[in-house]
Amino acid sequence: MAEAYAAPQPRPWGLARLAGLAMALLIAGCSTVVPRGQPPAPPPPTTQPGPVDNQLPTDTERHRIAVLVPTTGSVAAVGQSIANAANLAVLDTGGQRIRVTVYDTAPGAAAAAQRALADGNKLILGPLLADDVRAVAPLAQRANVPLISFSNDVSVAGRGTFIMGYNPVQSIDRVVRYARSRGVARFAGLMPAGTYGQRAATAMIRSVESAGGQVVAMQNFDRSRTSLAAAIGKLPKNGYDAVLIADSGRIALQAAPLVRKEGGADARILGTELWNTETNLGASPAMAGAWFASVSDGLYNQLAGKYRGRYAAAPYRIASLGYDGVLLATRIAQDWRVGTAFPVQRLTDSGGFAGIDGAFRFGRDGVAERALEVKQIGGGGFTVASPAPARFGE
């Protein structure tokens, strides 16, 4: 395990003391979550505990928070990116109330969780993978320690497990409702085979029907060019106003020209949050005017710049979840008494929280509901077609 140490003194930070104020105050009239100025000095190097020095320091004024991510193995780069962003959040907020320790889940998520619980951590941020969440959740539940996972698999949420990952169901609902508000009435869908595609199809049907539109066609494909072309060929010629391509930007780049040729010349192309990391979508004329819903990148771009300055590398987009998880813990820690159980009921505060990815709140089902913006694709990249609401209920 590796520990994220705080700077000796608190540093100034934007969004009006983000960790300690209500979400509405955080967002109103503020310019940045990421502190300006020179980055704080790097934390002292740490090593894996040896056979003698195998205990964390005793804390009487700080809460112990565990971050469970893979820092070795095939997805180590993603896990380390999340851990680094979490460390930045500790440094940016001063770390006066929390001590964050990173545990590697690659050798075994359950073993990592057992170490974290034995070390006295009262909140677990992570794990990243849904299967790891399933392994860790029973251990954490028995110890009365909540999990805030970075997964987006809603099937693992509930009973003390919360999901921070970007939920495609919410992205689909946001873009469908926006399209409907702009006069789109007849929707078609292109869905990949598998669980993701099944969930996306269900989400689309529910969203379209509740918004007063009509799903006129739905086709599945197996991600091969032949299968994709066959699915598009089965869509009704000139029979739809918009088509949702519920897959990655790479697939959308293949599908959009075929849609244009096969009877969807004037149809609006719709997508999901998966497109947000694809920077080359605007280079395709067939994608011009396409809409998709995602979290805002404004504050994330500031975080990415700060991250590159410290670690000499670009973060993975998902790294913001590590930063926001620490911000959430820091905010709650302001009136959480050290040595007591984490006040889990605070996680379902209807006002929600604010962070790098904007406003979010956890429902009773443990799934994070996010305030999403709709982006439009053009030759110059992405522009905001419909901003994310600053707070819930707007």
N, C-alpha and C positions, 0 to 999 in steps of 0.2 A: 504494500500500500504506500501511497505517497501523499504527503500533507500539503495543503495550500495555506501558506502563512500570510497573515495580513501585514500591511505596513504599520510601523509603530504608531503613527498618528493618522487620524481621519483626513482624507483629502476632499476638496470640494467636488461635488458632483451635481449633474443637472437634474432636470425634472423635479426641482423643489424637494430635495431629500426623498428620492423615490421610494426607498425602503420603508419610510415611516409614515407616509401620508396616505390619505384615501385616494382611490384611483381617479376620481373626478378632478381632484386638485393636482394630481400628478400630470395629467395630460393638458390641462388648461394653461395657456400662456407660457409654455416652457419650450426650450429649444433643443435640448439634448439629454439623453440618458448617459452618454459616455463622457467622462470628464475631459476637459481640455487641459492643455499644458503638457509638461514632460511626464512620461510614464514613471510610476514609482519604481524604486530599486527592486531588482528581481528577488524573489523569495530565496532563502537559504536552501542549498541542495539537500535533498533527503535521500535516504536509501531504504531498502526493504529492512524491516526489523530483524535483528539477529536473534540467536537463541537466548541471550541474556536481556538485551534491550528490546523487549517485545510488547511494551505497553505504551500507550499514548500518555502525554503529560496529564496530570490531574487538573481539571477545570472547575473553577468555582464561579466564574463570571461569564463563561461562554458556553453555548450549546454546541454539541457535537453533531455535525451533519455529514453523512456519508454520500459519496458519489460513486455509484457502481457502473463502470463502463469497461469495455475491452481495451486495454492499453498494450496488449500483445496479440499476436495471431492475425488472422486474415482481415479483420476490420479494425485493426489497432489505430489506423490513421483517423478514422471517424471518432472512435472513443476518446483518443487523446485530444482531438479538437474540442470535444465537449468539455473534457476535464480542464483544458487550458482556458476556455471561456469562463468556466465556473471560477477558476482561480482569478481571472481578471475581475470578476464581479466582487470577490472578496477584497481584492486590493482597492478597487474603486470605491467601495462603501466603507472601508476602514477596518472591517472585521472585528469590531469591538464586542459583538455579541455572539458570534458564531466561529467555530473552528471546523473547516471543511477538510475531509480526508478522502482521497481517491483509492478505490479498491478495484483491482483488475479482475474482471469476470471471465476472461478467456480460459484460465485453467479450470473454472467451474463457478457458476453464478451462486449456487447454494453455499459453497465454501466461502466465497467472498462475503456473502450476507452474514454468515455465521461469525466471521471475523469482525465485521462491522458492528453487529449486535453485541458481541463480547466486549468490544471497545467502548460501549456505552453510547453509541450514536442513537439519537432519538427521532431522526428523520432520514429516510433514504431517498436520494435523487437517482433515478435509474431503476432497473437496468435499461439497456437500449433495445434488446431483442425480445420479442413476445415470449419465446420459449424460456428465456432467462427470467422473465417476469413470473411465469408460471412456476418456476423452480423456487423463486425467492419469496413470493407472496405468502405462502403458508407459514414460513419461518417468521416473517415480519408480523403477520397477523397474531401469531401466538405471543410475540413479544410486545404487542400493542404499539408497534412502530409503523406509521404509514409509509407507503411507497408513492412517489411521484415519478412515474416512468416516462422515458423519452420515446416509447413506442407509440404507434398510432393504431394499434389493433384493439378495437373497442371490446373485443371478446374477453380480454384479460382485466377489464376495469371492474371495480366494485369491491365491497368488503375491505375497505382500507387501501385499495390500490387505485391510484388516479393516473390518468393518461394525458400527457402534455403534447404528444405528437400531433402533427397536422392531419386533420380528419378529412378525407376526401368527400364524405357525405355532406359536410358543411360547405366545402368549396363548390360542389355541384349545385346545392340549393341556392347559394348566393348568385352564381352566374346565371342559373335558370331564371330566378326571379328578376334579375336585372334585365335579361333578354326579354322577358315577358313585359316588363315595364316600358320597353322600347318598341313594342308592337309585334314581337315574335309570338306566333300562335301555334304553329305546327313544328314539332320537334322530332328529329331522328337521332338515333344513338349508335355509336360504334364502340363495342365493349370487348375487351380482351377476355379470352377464356380464363377460367379460374375464379378463386374466391373474390379477388379484387373486382373483377368484372361483374360478378354477380351482385356484389354490394353496390357498385356504381349504378348498375341498371335499376335496382330497387330504389335507390336514392333519386335517380332521375325521374322515374315514373311518379313517385310520390310528390316530388317538387313540382313537376309540370302540372299534375292534376290539381294540386292545392293552389297553384297560381292561376288556374283557369285556362291552361293551355291543353294541347292534345299531343300525345306521343303517336306518331303515324307509322314509325318503323323502328325496329331495334335489331341489329345484326351483331353476331359474335365473330371473332377472328382469333387465330392462334399465333399472331405476331410474325408470321412469314409473309413475304410480299404477295405470294399467290393467294393466301387466305384473306389478306387485307383487301386485295383487289376484288376478290369474289364477293366479299361482304358489301363493299361499296357498290358493286354492280347490282346487288339485290335491292338497294334503296329505291324508292319510287322516283321516277324522273320528274324533276321540278315539283315534287310533292311535299316539300318541307321548306320551312323558313330558316331553320338552323339545325346543325348537326353537332352533337357533343362527341368528341373523340376522347374517351376516358382512358388515356394512356400517356406515355411520356412525350416530350417534345420531339424526340427522334421519330417516333411513330407518326406523330402529327405531320411532320415534314414529308413523310411518305404518303400519307393519306390525303392531305389537302389538295394536291394537284389532281389526284384521281377523282375526288369529289367534284372539282370544277369541271372535269371532262365528262363525268357520268351523270349529268342532270342537276348538279347543285351549283351552277355557275354563280348564282346570286345569293346562295345560302350563307348565313353567318356561321363561321366556325367557332365552336365553344370548346373550352378545355378546363383542366383542373389545376390544382396547386402544383402538380408535377412539372408544369411548364415553367415555373418561376426560376429555375436554375439554368434554363436553356437560353443562352445569350444570342444564339444565331437564328432565332425564329423569324425575326424581322427581315432577314435576307431573302425569304421566299415570298414572291409576289402572291402566291396562292393563300398565304397566311395573313395578308393585309386586312386589317379591321377585325381580326379574331379577338374574342374576349375570353378571359379566364379569371378566376378568383383566387386570391392568395393573401397571405399576410403582407404587410407593407415592408419595403426594403429600406425606407429612409433612415431609421435608427440603426438597422443592421449594417448599412454601409459604413457608418461611423465606427461601429464595433469592429468591423472587418479591417478598417484602417489601423485601429489601435492594436488589433491582434497581430497584423503584419509587422507593426513596429516592434512588438515584443518578441515574437516567435519567428520572424523572418520567413513566414509562410502564410498562405491564404487559409482561412478556416473553412470547414465544410458548412453549408448553410444551416444545418441542424445544430451547429454549435450554439446558436442563440438560446436553445432550450436550456443548456447548462447555465448560461448567464442568468436567464430569467428565473430558473429554479432557485438560484442563490439569492436573487433579489426578493423573491417571494418569502424565502426563509428568513431573510434579514428583516423584512417588514414585520412579520409575525413575531420575531424574536424581541421586538421592542418592549412588548408587555407579556412575554412568556417567561415565567420564572425558571431559572436554571435549576436543573435536577428533577424537574417534573416532566410528565409525558407531553408530547407535542399536542397542542390544542387542535385536533383534527377538524373540529367543527368549523374552525376559521377558514378552512379551504373552500367551503361551500357558501361563503359570503356572497350574497346576490350582487353586490357592487363590483365584485371581481378585483382584478389586479392589473397593473400595467407593466410593460417591459419592452424589450427590444422589438418584439413582434407585435406590439400593440396591446389592446385590451383583451383579457381573457378571464373566464371564470369556470369553475368546475360545477357541473350539475350533480344532482343526487346520484346519478349513475356513475360518477367518477370520471366522466369524459370532459375534457376542456372544450368549452364553447369559445370561439374566437371571433373578434370583429375583423372581417375581411374586406379588402378593397377589390374592385374589378379593374383589371388592366386591359388595355387595348394594344394590339401588336401593330407596329408600323415599320417603315423603313429605317427609322432612327432607333428602334428598340421598343421599349414599353412606355406607355403613358397611362396615367390614372384616369379611367373613364368614370369611376364612381368611388369616392374616398371611403375608407373604413370609418364607421361611426366612432367617435371619441370615447363613448361610453355606452353601456347597454341600455336599451329602451329608446334609442334614437333611430 
